[in-house]
Amino acid sequence: MTNSLVSIIIPCYNDAQYIAQSVQSALDQTYPNKEIIVVDDGSNAETKAVLKQLESRITRLITQDNQGQSTARNVGIGAAKGTYILVLDSDDYFEPSFCEEAIAVLMSSLEVKIVSSHIRRFTDGDKTLDIFEPSGGNITTFILHNGATGSAMFRKSDALAVGGYDVSMRKGFEDWEFYIRLLANGGYTHIIPKVYLHYRIRPNSTTSRANSVKSDLLYYIYIKNQPIFV
């Protein structure tokens, strides 16, 4: 197994009741060579108090004014020292062996650009709603739909090469647009056929808000990346 450093980036905005579980899942990763960077994106006082309690257990806590998830992710990636980046939303969590298996997949081929997994979608009451299996695939797949999850692993060098996440996309689908640019010049997304990610479904989540303006977001993605789609 490689000794390469993996940087786990957790953007956080007003997730006081969930962030500890997310951080714990990062700490529990069986892959030993890791750093954990939490980016506080202008959270409320309650969340800041929780983050203060967690600060001694993580590698770095970065605090900024609220600028949106894309900016928070980019700030974390910029501060990361790792060869590999794992982005984890602050209300979700991973099973302990995800990093170990995902890095092995990325190390196996430079053609692999993104690694994700099957996910368990659940409610705040921890009730399982379903098991979702992303499709993975190459750019041909991703121009039709997002074949990965927002919480996924990729190389820092690849993220920097395409300019990171689009900071103007504050209403959702920013991960999908980012993946389109990651895959535009080749490569594919590998889906580990195991339930490694636990994805919390919330009534007012970014995903639910994005679906309410889906046509506008799709239009933006198409116009911005029109040469890829053509």
C-alpha positions as CSV (number, residue, x, y, z in Angstrom):
1,M,0.0,0.0,0.0
2,T,1.2,3.5,-0.9
3,N,2.4,5.9,1.8
4,S,0.9,8.9,0.0
5,L,-0.9,11.4,2.1
6,V,-4.7,11.7,1.7
7,S,-6.3,15.0,2.6
8,I,-9.9,14.7,3.9
9,I,-11.7,18.0,3.2
10,I,-14.9,18.7,5.2
11,P,-16.6,22.0,4.4
12,C,-19.1,22.9,7.2
13,Y,-21.9,25.4,7.3
14,N,-24.3,25.3,10.3
15,D,-24.1,21.5,10.8
16,A,-23.6,21.5,14.6
17,Q,-25.6,18.3,15.1
18,Y,-23.8,16.3,12.3
19,I,-20.2,17.5,12.0
20,A,-18.8,15.4,14.9
21,Q,-20.0,12.2,13.2
22,S,-18.5,13.3,9.9
23,V,-15.2,14.1,11.5
24,Q,-15.2,10.9,13.4
25,S,-15.6,8.9,10.2
26,A,-12.6,10.7,8.8
27,L,-10.6,9.9,12.0
28,D,-11.7,6.2,11.8
29,Q,-10.3,5.7,8.3
30,T,-8.1,2.6,8.4
31,Y,-5.7,4.3,5.9
32,P,-3.1,5.7,8.3
33,N,-1.4,8.5,6.4
34,K,-4.1,11.2,6.4
35,E,-4.8,14.7,7.4
36,I,-8.2,16.2,8.1
37,I,-9.1,19.8,7.2
38,V,-12.4,21.3,8.2
39,V,-13.4,24.5,6.5
40,D,-15.9,26.5,8.5
41,D,-17.8,28.4,5.9
42,G,-19.3,31.2,8.1
43,S,-21.2,28.9,10.5
44,N,-23.4,30.0,13.3
45,A,-22.2,30.2,17.0
46,E,-23.6,26.8,17.8
47,T,-21.6,25.1,15.0
48,K,-18.4,27.1,15.9
49,A,-18.6,25.9,19.4
50,V,-18.7,22.3,18.2
51,L,-15.9,22.9,15.8
52,K,-13.8,24.4,18.7
53,Q,-14.3,21.1,20.6
54,L,-13.2,19.1,17.6
55,E,-10.2,21.3,16.7
56,S,-7.6,19.4,18.7
57,R,-8.6,16.1,17.0
58,I,-8.1,17.3,13.4
59,T,-5.2,18.6,11.4
60,R,-6.4,22.0,10.6
61,L,-9.6,24.2,11.1
62,I,-9.9,27.0,8.5
63,T,-12.5,29.7,9.2
64,Q,-13.9,32.0,6.6
65,D,-16.9,34.2,5.9
66,N,-19.8,32.4,4.2
67,Q,-18.8,32.0,0.5
68,G,-20.5,28.7,-0.4
69,Q,-19.6,25.1,-0.6
70,S,-17.5,25.4,-3.8
71,T,-15.2,28.0,-2.3
72,A,-14.9,26.1,0.9
73,R,-13.9,23.0,-1.0
74,N,-11.4,24.9,-3.0
75,V,-9.9,26.5,0.1
76,G,-9.5,23.1,1.6
77,I,-7.9,21.7,-1.5
78,G,-5.5,24.6,-1.7
79,A,-4.4,24.0,1.9
80,A,-4.1,20.3,1.5
81,K,-0.7,18.6,1.5
82,G,-1.9,15.3,0.2
83,T,-1.6,13.7,-3.2
84,Y,-5.2,12.5,-2.9
85,I,-8.2,14.5,-1.9
86,L,-11.3,13.1,-0.3
87,V,-14.2,15.6,-0.1
88,L,-16.7,14.7,2.6
89,D,-19.9,16.7,3.3
90,S,-20.3,17.6,6.9
91,D,-23.7,15.8,7.4
92,D,-22.5,12.5,5.8
93,Y,-20.0,9.9,6.8
94,F,-17.9,7.1,5.4
95,E,-17.2,3.5,6.4
96,P,-13.7,3.1,7.8
97,S,-12.1,1.3,4.9
98,F,-13.2,3.6,2.1
99,C,-9.9,5.6,1.9
100,E,-7.8,2.5,1.9
101,E,-9.7,0.9,-1.0
102,A,-10.1,4.1,-3.0
103,I,-6.4,5.0,-2.9
104,A,-5.6,1.5,-4.1
105,V,-7.9,2.0,-7.1
106,L,-6.4,5.4,-8.0
107,M,-2.9,3.9,-7.7
108,S,-3.8,1.1,-10.1
109,S,-4.3,3.4,-13.1
110,L,-3.9,7.0,-14.1
111,E,-7.1,6.6,-16.1
112,V,-9.1,6.5,-12.9
113,K,-9.9,10.1,-12.1
114,I,-12.7,9.8,-9.5
115,V,-13.5,7.1,-7.0
116,S,-16.9,6.8,-5.4
117,S,-19.0,4.0,-4.0
118,H,-22.5,2.7,-3.4
119,I,-24.4,4.8,-0.9
120,R,-26.9,4.3,1.8
121,R,-29.4,7.2,1.8
122,F,-31.0,7.7,5.2
123,T,-33.1,10.2,7.3
124,D,-32.3,12.2,10.4
125,G,-33.8,9.4,12.4
126,D,-31.3,7.0,10.9
127,K,-33.9,5.2,8.8
128,T,-32.5,3.7,5.6
129,L,-34.4,5.0,2.6
130,D,-32.6,3.0,-0.1
131,I,-29.2,1.9,-1.4
132,F,-28.1,4.0,-4.4
133,E,-25.6,2.7,-6.9
134,P,-24.0,5.5,-9.0
135,S,-23.2,4.6,-12.6
136,G,-19.6,5.7,-12.8
137,G,-18.3,5.9,-16.3
138,N,-16.5,8.4,-18.6
139,I,-17.4,11.8,-20.0
140,T,-20.0,10.2,-22.3
141,T,-21.9,9.2,-19.1
142,F,-21.4,12.4,-17.2
143,I,-22.8,14.7,-19.9
144,L,-26.1,12.9,-19.4
145,H,-26.1,12.6,-15.6
146,N,-23.8,12.7,-12.5
147,G,-22.3,9.2,-12.2
148,A,-20.7,9.8,-8.8
149,T,-21.5,11.2,-5.4
150,G,-20.5,14.6,-4.1
151,S,-18.3,13.0,-1.5
152,A,-15.6,11.3,-3.5
153,M,-11.8,10.9,-3.9
154,F,-9.6,12.3,-6.7
155,R,-6.0,13.6,-7.2
156,K,-5.2,17.1,-6.1
157,S,-3.2,17.6,-9.3
158,D,-6.2,16.8,-11.4
159,A,-8.4,19.2,-9.4
160,L,-6.0,22.1,-9.7
161,A,-5.5,21.4,-13.4
162,V,-9.2,22.2,-14.1
163,G,-9.5,25.1,-11.7
164,G,-11.3,23.3,-8.9
165,Y,-15.0,23.8,-8.2
166,D,-17.0,26.6,-9.8
167,V,-17.4,29.2,-7.0
168,S,-20.4,30.8,-8.7
169,M,-22.4,27.6,-8.4
170,R,-24.0,28.1,-5.0
171,K,-27.4,26.5,-5.7
172,G,-26.1,22.9,-6.2
173,F,-24.8,20.5,-8.9
174,E,-21.3,22.0,-8.5
175,D,-19.8,18.5,-8.0
176,W,-21.3,17.3,-11.2
177,E,-20.0,20.3,-13.2
178,F,-16.6,19.8,-11.6
179,Y,-16.6,16.1,-12.6
180,I,-17.4,17.0,-16.2
181,R,-14.3,19.1,-16.4
182,L,-12.2,16.4,-14.6
183,L,-13.2,13.8,-17.2
184,A,-13.3,16.1,-20.3
185,N,-9.9,15.0,-21.5
186,G,-10.2,11.3,-20.7
187,G,-10.4,8.9,-17.8
188,Y,-13.3,7.5,-15.9
189,T,-15.0,7.2,-12.6
190,H,-14.7,4.0,-10.7
191,I,-17.5,3.0,-8.4
192,I,-16.6,0.6,-5.5
193,P,-19.5,-1.9,-5.3
194,K,-19.8,-1.6,-1.6
195,V,-21.9,0.7,0.6
196,Y,-19.1,3.0,1.9
197,L,-20.9,6.3,2.0
198,H,-23.9,7.2,4.3
199,Y,-25.8,10.1,2.7
200,R,-28.2,12.1,4.9
201,I,-31.5,13.2,3.2
202,R,-32.7,16.5,4.6
203,P,-35.7,18.6,3.5
204,N,-33.7,21.7,3.0
205,S,-30.4,20.2,1.8
206,T,-28.4,21.6,-1.1
207,T,-29.6,18.7,-3.2
208,S,-33.2,19.4,-2.6
209,R,-32.8,23.1,-3.3
210,A,-30.8,22.3,-6.5
211,N,-33.7,20.1,-7.8
212,S,-36.1,23.0,-7.4
213,V,-34.0,25.0,-9.9
214,K,-32.7,22.1,-11.9
215,S,-33.5,23.5,-15.4
216,D,-31.5,26.7,-14.6
217,L,-28.5,24.7,-13.3
218,L,-28.5,22.3,-16.3
219,Y,-28.6,25.3,-18.7
220,Y,-25.6,26.9,-16.9
221,I,-23.7,23.6,-17.0
222,Y,-24.4,23.2,-20.7
223,I,-23.5,26.7,-21.7
224,K,-20.3,26.7,-19.7
225,N,-19.2,23.4,-21.0
226,Q,-20.8,23.6,-24.5
227,P,-17.6,22.4,-26.4
228,I,-17.6,19.3,-24.3
229,F,-21.2,18.5,-24.9
230,V,-20.9,19.2,-28.6
